[in-house]
Amino acid sequence: MDPSLCESCWHYDYDEEYDEYYCMMDLDEDEVYRIFASRQSRCPYYRQGDEHYLARRQ
């Protein structure tokens, strides 16, 4: 999976308290491993974010 896709994903958000971006999906370690180890090029939870929505969140 290409981690750069996360930047345009609806579920990718910024946490001001920790000063970092994170995935809002509640994934356990096994799910994360399966996503990054799979031959698929995309996360099964990936959802294209609306550009205007993503810009407002930044």
Secondary structure, DSSP 8 states (H G I E B T S, - for coil): --GGGGGGBTTEEEETTTTEEEE-S---HHHHHHHHHSS-SS-TT--B--HHHHHHH-
